[in-house]
């Protein structure tokens, strides 16, 4: 689990919703509205961007304890797509709940 997430894991799990995703499911598309932070509970995901010709550039791979979508605080659209590489369980934390967590624990916004 990443250092940033460790103190917040229980808070995210309490306020979020855990949802299962099948292998090869696109969880978010680049350009979609950004309104949710995702915490990986189980499984592996691929973060990528692609172009008009279909070429894919891998940006990252994520596993349990890692997260994506934290840019919801600074943007309104997704900057990359994320697809499951295995069956996954993700904890979805909506923007309003994430903002409440930050309001209660402001230092979270500045941890890297």
VOPAGU-2260 file (C-alpha; in pm, 1 decimal, decimal comma):
REM VOPAGU-2260
SITE   aa  ch    i         X         Y         Z
SITE  UNK   A    0       0,0       0,0       0,0
SITE  UNK   A    1     140,3     340,7     -86,3
SITE  UNK   A    2     256,8     566,2     195,6
SITE  UNK   A    3       5,6     834,3      94,3
SITE  UNK   A    4    -288,3     597,4     110,4
SITE  UNK   A    5    -205,4     406,8     429,6
SITE  UNK   A    6    -353,3     652,6     682,9
SITE  UNK   A    7    -661,4     703,4     465,2
SITE  UNK   A    8    -738,4     346,4     365,4
SITE  UNK   A    9    -998,0     289,9     639,2
SITE  UNK   A   10   -1161,5     626,6     569,2
SITE  UNK   A   11   -1186,7     552,4     195,8
SITE  UNK   A   12   -1326,4     205,1     261,7
SITE  UNK   A   13   -1582,2     348,5     506,1
SITE  UNK   A   14   -1704,2     622,9     272,4
SITE  UNK   A   15   -1659,0     443,8     -58,0
SITE  UNK   A   16   -1835,9     160,2    -235,2
SITE  UNK   A   17   -1652,0    -160,0    -326,0
SITE  UNK   A   18   -1737,4    -288,5    -670,3
SITE  UNK   A   19   -1615,5    -588,1    -873,3
SITE  UNK   A   20   -1496,0    -554,6   -1234,6
SITE  UNK   A   21   -1432,3    -834,2   -1484,5
SITE  UNK   A   22   -1102,4    -882,2   -1663,7
SITE  UNK   A   23   -1057,5    -646,7   -1965,2
SITE  UNK   A   24   -1317,5    -396,2   -1843,9
SITE  UNK   A   25   -1250,3     -30,5   -1917,6
SITE  UNK   A   26   -1311,2     141,9   -1585,5
SITE  UNK   A   27   -1259,3     498,4   -1709,1
SITE  UNK   A   28   -1207,7     648,5   -2054,5
SITE  UNK   A   29    -977,7     940,1   -2125,3
SITE  UNK   A   30   -1198,5    1250,2   -2160,0
SITE  UNK   A   31   -1481,6    1114,8   -1940,2
SITE  UNK   A   32   -1605,1    1330,2   -1651,7
SITE  UNK   A   33   -1379,1    1292,8   -1347,8
SITE  UNK   A   34   -1590,5    1252,4   -1036,4
SITE  UNK   A   35   -1451,8     945,8    -858,0
SITE  UNK   A   36   -1128,6     832,7    -689,9
SITE  UNK   A   37   -1060,9     457,9    -721,6
SITE  UNK   A   38    -866,2     251,1    -468,1
SITE  UNK   A   39    -748,4     -91,0    -587,2
SITE  UNK   A   40    -860,8    -352,2    -334,8
SITE  UNK   A   41    -766,6    -653,4    -547,1
SITE  UNK   A   42    -641,6    -716,5    -900,3
SITE  UNK   A   43    -423,5    -541,9   -1158,1
SITE  UNK   A   44    -505,6    -250,9   -1390,1
SITE  UNK   A   45    -343,1     -75,7   -1684,9
SITE  UNK   A   46    -335,8     305,1   -1714,5
SITE  UNK   A   47    -292,5     415,7   -2076,2
SITE  UNK   A   48    -359,1     670,9   -2348,2
SITE  UNK   A   49    -428,4     590,3   -2711,3
SITE  UNK   A   50    -442,2     786,0   -3035,4
SITE  UNK   A   51    -677,0     794,7   -3333,3
SITE  UNK   A   52    -489,5     512,5   -3504,3
SITE  UNK   A   53    -539,1     283,0   -3204,3
SITE  UNK   A   54    -180,9     285,6   -3078,1
SITE  UNK   A   55    -168,6     246,0   -2700,6
SITE  UNK   A   56      94,2     395,5   -2471,3
SITE  UNK   A   57     114,3     231,5   -2130,0
SITE  UNK   A   58     156,2     486,6   -1851,1
SITE  UNK   A   59     137,1     266,2   -1542,3
SITE  UNK   A   60      19,5     -60,8   -1390,5
SITE  UNK   A   61    -164,3     -57,5   -1060,3
SITE  UNK   A   62    -221,9    -320,7    -792,8
SITE  UNK   A   63    -373,1    -358,0    -445,6
SITE  UNK   A   64    -338,5     -51,7    -222,3
SITE  UNK   A   65    -272,9     184,2    -512,9
SITE  UNK   A   66    -519,0     439,0    -644,7
SITE  UNK   A   67    -613,8     643,6    -949,6
SITE  UNK   A   68    -844,0     934,7   -1015,6
SITE  UNK   A   69    -692,6    1165,2    -753,4
SITE  UNK   A   70    -680,7    1437,3   -1017,8
SITE  UNK   A   71   -1053,1    1493,1    -955,5
SITE  UNK   A   72    -939,5    1774,2    -728,8
SITE  UNK   A   73    -776,2    1963,9   -1013,6
SITE  UNK   A   74    -964,6    1869,1   -1329,5
SITE  UNK   A   75   -1311,6    1778,5   -1448,2
SITE  UNK   A   76   -1212,2    1520,7   -1712,6
SITE  UNK   A   77   -1005,1    1201,8   -1714,2
SITE  UNK   A   78    -653,5    1242,7   -1850,3
SITE  UNK   A   79    -604,2     869,9   -1924,1
SITE  UNK   A   80    -798,9     546,7   -1961,3
SITE  UNK   A   81    -782,5     256,6   -1714,3
SITE  UNK   A   82    -856,9    -108,3   -1798,4
SITE  UNK   A   83    -856,4    -416,0   -1578,7
SITE  UNK   A   84    -587,3    -673,7   -1659,2
SITE  UNK   A   85    -740,1    -923,6   -1415,7
SITE  UNK   A   86   -1069,6    -943,0   -1231,3
SITE  UNK   A   87   -1060,1    -651,1    -985,6
SITE  UNK   A   88   -1227,3    -510,7    -679,2
SITE  UNK   A   89   -1215,0    -132,9    -654,4
SITE  UNK   A   90   -1333,6     103,6    -384,3
SITE  UNK   A   91   -1505,7     403,2    -548,0
SITE  UNK   A   92   -1492,6     729,6    -354,3
SITE  UNK   A   93   -1710,2    1003,6    -503,2
SITE  UNK   A   94   -1577,0    1359,6    -530,8
SITE  UNK   A   95   -1803,3    1491,7    -251,4
SITE  UNK   A   96   -1680,7    1224,3      -8,4
SITE  UNK   A   97   -1316,9    1280,4    -109,4
SITE  UNK   A   98   -1360,2    1654,3     -49,1
SITE  UNK   A   99   -1509,8    1580,7     296,5
SITE  UNK   A  100   -1208,5    1364,0     382,7
SITE  UNK   A  101    -975,0    1646,7     280,3
SITE  UNK   A  102   -1180,6    1899,8     477,9
SITE  UNK   A  103   -1145,8    1679,5     786,9
SITE  UNK   A  104    -776,7    1600,4     719,6
SITE  UNK   A  105    -635,8    1894,3     515,9
SITE  UNK   A  106    -278,1    1763,3     523,4
SITE  UNK   A  107    -390,5    1486,4     285,9
SITE  UNK   A  108    -401,4    1734,7      -1,4
SITE  UNK   A  109     -30,1    1803,6      35,8
SITE  UNK   A  110     109,5    1451,5      84,8
SITE  UNK   A  111     295,3    1304,4    -213,6
